[in-house]
Amino acid sequence: MLNVREGLPPILWIVLVSLGIDTILFTYFVGMKSAWLHACAVAALTGGIALIIFTIVILDHPFGEDLRLDPDAFELVLQTIE
């Protein structure tokens, strides 16, 4: 129950977001002959990093609003144990 309110430390979020931004910015220094192909590569990388960060946010609070348990389940277990 104590771990329900725990999350990732803020310094980890700072490092994660800054490295994601750095990775996307450094892709602009890699030249490709086709500007359209380069834009697609940067968009794919950006989308991948965004999905990774989204997954981390969802997994950071596994018992958040959408996945929480009702007290009824705990009361049923307590009655069963008694």
C-alpha positions in Angstrom: 0.0 0.0 0.0 2.9 2.4 0.6 4.2 1.9 -2.9 0.9 3.1 -4.4 1.9 6.7 -4.1 5.6 6.2 -5.0 6.8 7.1 -8.4 10.0 7.7 -10.3 12.4 10.2 -8.8 12.3 13.7 -10.4 15.9 13.5 -11.4 15.2 10.4 -13.5 12.4 12.3 -15.3 14.8 15.2 -16.0 17.5 12.9 -17.4 14.9 10.9 -19.4 13.3 13.9 -21.0 16.6 15.8 -21.6 18.2 12.7 -23.3 15.1 12.3 -25.5 15.3 15.9 -26.6 19.0 15.6 -27.2 18.6 12.5 -29.3 16.0 14.2 -31.5 18.1 17.3 -31.8 21.2 15.4 -32.8 19.3 13.7 -35.7 19.2 17.1 -37.4 23.0 17.0 -37.7 22.9 13.8 -39.7 22.4 14.7 -43.3 20.4 12.7 -45.8 20.1 13.4 -49.5 16.3 13.5 -49.4 14.8 16.1 -47.0 11.5 14.1 -47.0 13.3 10.9 -46.0 15.1 12.8 -43.2 11.9 14.3 -42.0 10.3 10.8 -41.9 13.3 9.4 -39.9 13.1 12.2 -37.4 9.3 11.8 -37.1 9.7 8.0 -36.5 12.4 8.5 -33.9 10.3 11.2 -32.1 7.2 8.9 -32.2 9.2 6.1 -30.7 10.7 8.2 -27.9 7.2 9.6 -27.2 5.7 6.1 -26.9 8.5 5.0 -24.6 8.0 8.0 -22.3 4.2 7.4 -22.4 4.7 3.8 -21.4 7.0 4.9 -18.5 4.4 7.4 -17.3 1.7 4.7 -17.4 3.9 2.1 -15.6 5.1 4.8 -13.1 1.7 4.7 -11.2 0.3 1.2 -11.8 -2.5 1.7 -9.3 -3.6 5.1 -10.6 -7.1 6.2 -11.4 -7.9 3.7 -14.2 -6.4 0.6 -12.6 -7.3 1.1 -8.9 -9.0 -1.6 -6.8 -12.2 -1.0 -5.1 -12.4 -1.5 -1.3 -14.9 -4.3 -1.9 -12.1 -6.6 -3.0 -10.1 -6.0 0.2 -13.2 -6.4 2.3 -14.0 -9.7 0.6 -10.5 -11.0 1.3 -10.7 -9.9 4.9 -14.0 -11.7 5.4 -12.6 -14.8 3.8 -9.5 -14.8 6.1 -11.7 -14.3 9.2 
